[in-house]
Amino acid sequence: TSFHLKKGEVVQKVHDYIEFFVEFVNNVTDLNSYISRLVEPFNLGQTPLIRAMVLTTEENKSYYLFSLHHIISDEITMGIIMRELMALYQGDVLSNEYAQFGEYSLLQQEEFRSGVYQREEDYWLQIFAKKLANQKLEALYDGTEKNLSGGGRIHFQLDKDISSQIKRYSRHCNMMSYWYLMTVFQILLSKYLNSQDVVTGVTTTGRHYARFDNTVGMFVNVLPLRTFVDKRLTFHELMLVVKENIITAYEHQKYPYDKLIEKIQEIYGYILEVNISFQMHKLLFDDVDFAGNLKLKPYDYPYKASNQDILLEFYEKDNNMIFDLTYSTAKFTKKTMEVFISDFKDLIQKVLANPSVAVQKLTVDLEGQVNDMLLDFVKPF
């Protein structure tokens, strides 16, 4: 697959044959230098949009590295590839009975022509009929990175006791822990934005039909979750609002985000931008023992790219709530993002202690943090 401009529009070309090579290197001493080569930008007009290396270190450890452009892959795709690689390594034969991504594209086009998406379109256009308040955390911008796509990542987790309390309360309210955390996250954004109008990006797999479950490709869709963070509500009351918003958004999840942007600009005359997202992930693969004496495990490589201002990812492992915060280094310094994380944790503790606290009484403690501009900008509203 490659991508080209035709009459001003991007089109996808499916090739009958491509050349693909795996590079083998022995006696490697600096693993990260090879990884840097692997993640260099792709030329979308040239195939293949995948690179792979097998590196063997002086300690006789082997690393299989591969990189795919996001335009042709998503998280489930990575899991499919890893499962099939393990199957091949063990001598299994892979099935050829799976749908191709091109079939999905044709199906989506046909559904648009037949009006299947009209209900979803009407819902999202109603949600965004009123122009959004500014969603950029400009008062926090202190990044110095000149590369606009540069990014950093901070890994953190909640104390087990805090995680247990969140789970208990969520179960009591017949909710997912993610919905609880999303409510806290949107309150935090509301305080930083000094606005009750908050939009947070939520991703879905985009695989609406079972026959595409094992198809390699980029299916993910973004749902722009819009919440009115009513300061008169208690945390618990707002959490129920967020729960309902998420459920309703998922009921209309088929409508493509890129089409929604076009429709909103065409009908309402403004551009919808989702700069901040909060996503829940399933751990698709972790340390895996297979073929008797081999272990497969992810390699922790410093993250250096971001296509959003802030992306908070959440998953659970061994009863721990674990987070990865990816941020634009052109917008924020690491210190500012550490403050962001600290405020997020602080709000969690406050609402756990008193779920009936009014949103307007929740404050962000900024004493001694980051810079004086924050002190003027972030305050109770």
N, C-alpha and C positions, 0 to 999 in steps of 0.2 A: 504494500500500500504506500502511495505517496500523495501529496496534496499540491494543487496548482491553482492559479488564478485563471478563470475563464469568464470573460465579459464582466469583470469586476467582482465576481463571486468565487469563493473557495470551493473547489471540486475535488473529490477523492478519486484516485485512479487505482484500480485493482490490477496488479501485474500477474501474468501467468507464471512467471519464473523470476526469481531474484538470486543473486549470489550472496551467501552468508558465511562468514568465517569466524571461527573461535580462535582467539590468540592464546597460545600457551607460552608461559614464561617460567623459568626455573631460577632457583637461588635468589628469590626476591627478598630485599632487606627493607624497602620502604613501600609498604602496602598502599598507603594513602596517595602516593604520587600516581600509581596506576589507577586508583579509583577516580582521581581528578581527571584523568584522560577519559575515563569511561563516561563521566557525566558532563562532558563538554556539550555545547548546544548542537542540536541536530539540524541538518538542512532538510526541511520538510518535503522538498521537491526531489529528494534522492532516496532510494531504497538502499538498505533496509533501515527502518527506524528502530533498530535494536542493535546493541553491541554486547559482546560477551568475551570474557577472559577466564582462563584457568591459571592461577598463580600458585607456585609452590615455593615455600620459604626455605631458608637454610635449616630450620628445625623440622623439615619434612611435613609441614602442615600445608594442606591444600585449600584454596579458596576458589569457589566458582562465583564469578561476578557477572551480572547482566544488568543492562539498563535499557528501558523502553521509554519512548516519548509518551507523555500523558495523553496525547491526542489519540493514541491507539490502545491505551491500557488503563485499567483502574485497579483498585485493591483486590477485587475478586479475581481479575485476570492474573495478577501476580500469584495468588493462591493456586489457581488452575495450573499455571506453568510449573510451580514448585511440586505440586502433586504428581504431575505427569513426568517430570524429571526423575522423581524418586521411583515411580513405577517402572520407567525405562531402565533405570540403574539396576533394578531387581529382576530384569528380564521379562517384565510383563508386556503384553501387547496392548497398545492403545486402540480404543474404539474410533472408527471414522464416522460414527453416526451422531453428529452434532451439527447444530445450525450454524451458519456463517453470519458474520455481522452484517453483510450486505442484505441478507433476508430481513433482518431487523429494520434496517433503513427503509427498505421498500414497504414493509408493513406499516411503519410510522407514517410514511407519505400517504399511503392509502387511507389510513385512519383519519388523517387531516382532511383529505378530500371528501370523505363520507360523513364528516361532522361529529366523529366520535369524541373529539377534544372540545366541543363547544361548551359543555358543562364546566369543564376545568377552566377554560378561558374566561367565561363569565364570572366565575368565582374570583380568580386572581385580579381581573380588571376592577371588580367591586372593591377588593381589599386595597388597591392602590389608586382608587379614584381621586383621593386627596393627596396632593404633593407631599412628599416626605420632608421631614425636618432634616437638617444637615446631619449625616451619619459619620462624619470624620472626626477623629479625636485630635483635632488640630492643636489644642492647648497642651497636648502631651508630646507633640512632635519635637524631638531633640536629636534625631538621627543624623549622622554625618557621612554615612556611606554614599558614595557617588553612584554606585551601581543600583539602579532603581529596582532591579529584581533580586538584589541581595537579601539574604535572610539569616536569621539565627534561630536557635531552638533551645528551650529550657525544659528539662524533664523534672517533674515533681509528683508527689503523691500525698494523699491525706493520711493522717494517723489512723490506725486501724479502728480505734474507738470512735473517731468521728465518722468514718465510713460505715461502721455498724449502726450508729445512730441514724444516719441518713437512710439506710436501708430499712430499718425498723419503721421509721416515720412514713417512708414512701409506701411500704406494704400496708400500713395502717390506713393510708389514704387511697389504697388501690391504684398506686401510681408507680411508674418507673423511676429509679434513682436519677436517671438522665433528665427527666422533667423537673425534678426538684432542683438539680444543679443548673438547668437552663434558666429557671426563675431567678436564682441568685445571680447568674451571669447577666441577665437582662437588667436587673436592678443596678448592678455595678455599672453597666454601660449607660444606663439612664442618669446615674449620678455624674459620670464623667462627661456626658454630652450636655448635661443640664437641660434635659428634654425628656418628656414622657413618651415620645414617639421613637420606638427602637425597632430596628430590623436586624435580625441575625440569620446568617446563612445556615441551612440544615441540608445535609446531603441524603439522597436515597440511592439505592443500588441501580434503579432504572431498569431492572430486569423483571418486567411485569408478566412475562410468560415463561413457564417452566422449561420450555424447549431451548431457552437461551441461557440456562443456568451454567452450562459448561462452555459457553462461547467466549472466545478471547476478543476483547474490544473495550472501547470507552463508552459505558452505558450510564455512568453516574449523572444524576440530575440534581440541581440545587433548588431548594425551596426557600424563598425569602420570607422568613417567619416575622410578621409584623405584630408587635404587641404595644398596646397602650398601657404603660406602666403607671397605673392610677395611684398616685401618692396617698389617696384616702383609704385605699384597701390595706388590709393586713397582709403579711407575707402569705399566710395560708390561703386567703381569698385570691390573691394574685396567682398563686401556684395553680389553683383550679382553673383560672382563666388561661394560663399558659398551657396547661394540660389540654384544654378544649381546643385552643389554637393549633397545637401540634397535631392532634387527632384529625381535625378538619383539614389541615394542610396536607396530611398524608392521604386523605380521601381524594385529594385533587392533585396527586403527585405526578401524574403522567405528563402534564403540560410542560414542554421544554423551557428551561430558563432563558435561553437565547431568544426564543420566539416571544416570550413575555416582555423582554427588554424592548424588542422591536414594536410590539403592540402598544406598550405604554407610551413610548416616544411618539408613535403615530397618532394615538387618540388623545393623550393628555399633554403631550409636548414637553415632557421631562425625561431624563435618563435615570433609570433605576440602577443603582450601584450597591452591591453588597460587599463591603470592605472588611467585615468581621464575621467569622463563622464559629460555631461550636458544634462539633460532631462527635457522635458516639460510634465506636468501632468494636467489632468482634475481633479477637486475636486469631487471625486466620492461620498463622503458623508461628511456632516458637521453637524451642529446642526439641528436635525430633531424632529419635534413634531408629535406624532402619538398616536393612541388609545385614543384620547380625552384629557388625562391629563398627558401624559408621554413625556419626552424629552430625546432624544438620542444625545449624543455629545462625541467627542473623548477626551481621557484623555492624557494630555501632560506629557510624561514620559521621563526623561533624556536618550538620546541615547548613548549607550556605545559600539557600534560595527561598523566596517567598513570593507568591502571586497575590497575596492579600495583605492588608495592614496587620491583621491578627487572625490566627487560626488556632483555636483550642480544641484538642482531640482528647477524648476520654475513653478508657476501657477498664475492665475489671480483670484482675488476675490474683488468684490465691486470696480472695476476700479483700484485696486492696483496691482502692480507687486510684488509678494512675492517669497522669495527664502529660501531654506534650504541648507546649505553647510555641508555635512558630510565628515569627514576627518579621516585619520589614525593617531591615537595618537602615534603610534610607529614611524611615520615619521615626524609629525609636532606638534608644540605646538599651543595652542589656539591663542597666540599672533601673530604667523606667519600667521595663517589663517585670523585673523582680518586685517592684512596688505594686504593679498590677496583680501579680500572683498573691502577694501578701494581703492586699485588700480583698481579693476573692476569698481567700481562706478566712479572713476576719469576718466577712459578712456571713459565711457559712456558720461560723460559731455563734454569731449573734442570733440568727434565725432558728438555729437548733435550740438555743437557750429559751427563746420566746417566739414560737410560730405566730402568735397573735399580735406581734409588734406591727405598728403601722409603718408602711413603706417610707412615709415622710420623716419618720423618726430614726430611720437607719442612716448612719453617717459613715463617711470614709475618713479614717484618721490619717491626715497628711502631715502631721507634725514631723519636721525634720526630713521629709522625703523629697527627693529629686530636685525640685527648684521652686522658687517663689511663685512662678506663674501658676503652678498647680493649686497653690493655696487660694489664689484669687478665683480660679475657674471651677474647681470641684468643691461644692458646698451643698448642704441640704437644700432642696427646693420645695 
